[in-house]
Amino acid sequence: MDEHIGIFVAWPYANGDLHLGHIAGAYLPADIFARFRRLRGDHVLMVSGSDAHGTPVTLQAEAQGLPPRDYFERYHRRFLDDWARLGISFDLFTHTDTENHAAVAQGIFRTLYDQTQPGDMSPITNIPLAEKRVSLMLTSRLKRRHERVFFGHRHSAVSGHIIRPGLL
């Protein structure tokens, strides 16, 4: 007992309401496991959040004539309401458009990038990794597109995070 356990649950795209498959396939089993381990006296941190980026959010927002940020925020708030009504016990339910998420994701990418040399092979797929100059060009292009097209004011706060006090 008295173990530290991290439970990292799938991050749903914020492009539509949750359905039974989401709940039964990912969130309820994780919640049951978290509650079980807490009852055993373990220290549990269960984390997830809304995926605010990507094609599904962008396409749905465009189809409804909304800015992607407005569209994402609508479903993020709905997710938070769903968790409260279902009693799902996240310690942190956030989203991918926070300064912290950007810093962590960029830190991971930068570490991998700095450790990669041209000609290196992926240990998972055994396919050559992109050359650094190509990788740098793509990440720079994606960053500019993200800042210009997607949210524009990327670091503005979205209300509605679930954070269990004392665990972070």
C-alpha positions in Angstrom: 0.0 0.0 0.0 0.9 3.7 0.1 2.1 3.7 -3.5 2.1 6.7 -5.8 0.0 5.9 -8.8 -0.5 8.0 -12.0 -3.6 7.4 -14.1 -3.4 9.2 -17.4 -6.7 8.9 -19.2 -7.4 9.6 -22.9 -7.9 13.3 -23.9 -11.1 13.6 -25.9 -11.3 16.0 -28.8 -13.4 18.9 -27.8 -15.5 18.6 -31.0 -18.7 16.9 -29.7 -20.4 15.6 -26.6 -19.1 12.5 -24.8 -21.0 9.3 -25.5 -21.4 6.0 -23.7 -18.4 4.5 -25.6 -16.2 7.3 -24.1 -17.5 6.7 -20.6 -17.4 2.9 -20.7 -14.2 2.6 -22.7 -11.9 5.0 -20.9 -13.3 7.2 -18.1 -15.4 4.9 -15.9 -12.7 2.1 -15.7 -10.1 4.6 -14.8 -12.3 6.2 -12.2 -13.1 2.8 -10.7 -9.4 1.9 -10.5 -8.5 5.3 -9.0 -11.2 4.9 -6.3 -10.1 1.4 -5.6 -6.4 2.4 -5.1 -7.4 5.4 -3.0 -9.5 3.1 -0.7 -6.3 1.0 -0.3 -4.5 4.1 0.9 -2.5 4.8 -2.2 -1.7 8.3 -3.5 -3.4 8.6 -6.8 -3.2 11.3 -9.4 -5.8 10.9 -12.2 -5.3 13.3 -15.1 -7.0 14.1 -18.4 -8.2 17.0 -20.4 -9.9 18.3 -23.5 -7.8 18.1 -26.7 -8.3 21.6 -28.1 -6.2 21.2 -31.2 -6.4 19.2 -34.4 -8.5 18.6 -37.4 -11.7 17.5 -35.7 -12.1 20.7 -33.7 -11.1 22.9 -36.6 -13.4 21.3 -39.1 -16.4 21.3 -36.8 -15.8 24.9 -35.8 -15.6 25.9 -39.5 -18.8 23.9 -40.3 -20.7 25.9 -37.6 -19.1 29.2 -38.5 -17.4 29.6 -35.1 -13.9 30.4 -34.2 -12.1 27.2 -33.1 -11.5 28.6 -29.6 -15.2 29.3 -29.0 -16.1 25.9 -30.3 -13.5 24.2 -28.1 -14.5 26.1 -25.0 -18.1 25.1 -25.4 -17.3 21.4 -25.4 -14.7 21.7 -22.6 -17.3 23.2 -20.4 -19.7 20.4 -21.3 -17.0 17.8 -20.4 -16.6 19.4 -17.0 -20.3 19.3 -16.4 -20.4 15.7 -17.5 -17.7 14.7 -15.1 -19.5 16.5 -12.2 -22.8 14.9 -13.0 -21.2 11.4 -13.4 -19.1 11.8 -10.3 -15.8 11.0 -12.2 -13.0 11.9 -9.8 -10.3 13.6 -11.8 -7.5 15.2 -9.8 -6.8 17.4 -12.9 -8.9 17.8 -15.9 -7.4 20.6 -18.1 -7.0 21.2 -21.8 -4.2 21.3 -24.4 -4.3 25.1 -24.8 -2.6 26.1 -21.6 0.9 27.5 -21.1 1.9 24.5 -19.0 0.8 22.0 -21.7 2.7 24.0 -24.4 5.8 24.1 -22.3 5.8 20.4 -21.4 5.0 19.3 -25.0 7.7 21.6 -26.4 10.1 20.4 -23.7 9.6 16.8 -24.7 9.9 17.5 -28.4 13.0 19.7 -27.8 14.7 16.9 -25.8 14.0 14.3 -28.5 15.1 16.8 -31.2 18.3 17.6 -29.4 19.1 13.8 -29.1 18.4 13.0 -32.7 21.0 13.0 -35.5 20.4 12.8 -39.2 20.1 9.2 -40.3 18.9 8.0 -36.8 16.3 5.2 -37.0 13.1 5.2 -35.0 13.4 2.5 -32.3 9.7 1.8 -32.7 9.1 1.8 -36.4 12.7 1.3 -37.6 12.1 4.1 -40.1 14.7 6.9 -40.6 13.8 9.9 -38.6 13.6 13.2 -40.4 16.7 15.3 -40.8 16.9 18.1 -38.3 16.6 20.9 -40.9 13.4 19.3 -42.2 12.1 18.8 -38.7 12.9 22.4 -37.7 11.2 23.7 -40.9 8.0 21.7 -40.2 7.8 22.7 -36.5 8.4 26.3 -37.3 5.7 26.2 -40.0 3.3 24.5 -37.6 4.0 27.0 -34.8 3.3 30.0 -37.1 0.1 28.3 -38.4 -1.0 27.6 -34.9 -0.4 31.1 -33.7 -2.0 32.8 -36.7 -4.9 30.5 -37.6 -6.0 28.5 -34.7 -6.5 30.6 -31.6 -4.7 33.8 -32.2 -4.7 34.7 -28.5 -3.4 31.3 -27.4 -2.5 32.1 -23.8 -5.8 33.6 -22.7 -7.3 31.6 -19.8 -10.2 29.2 -20.1 -12.2 28.9 -16.9 -13.1 25.5 -15.7 -10.2 23.3 -14.7 -10.8 20.6 -12.1 -7.9 20.5 -9.7 -8.1 18.5 -6.5 -6.3 20.7 -3.8 -3.2 19.3 -2.1 -2.2 16.9 -4.9 -0.3 19.2 -7.2 
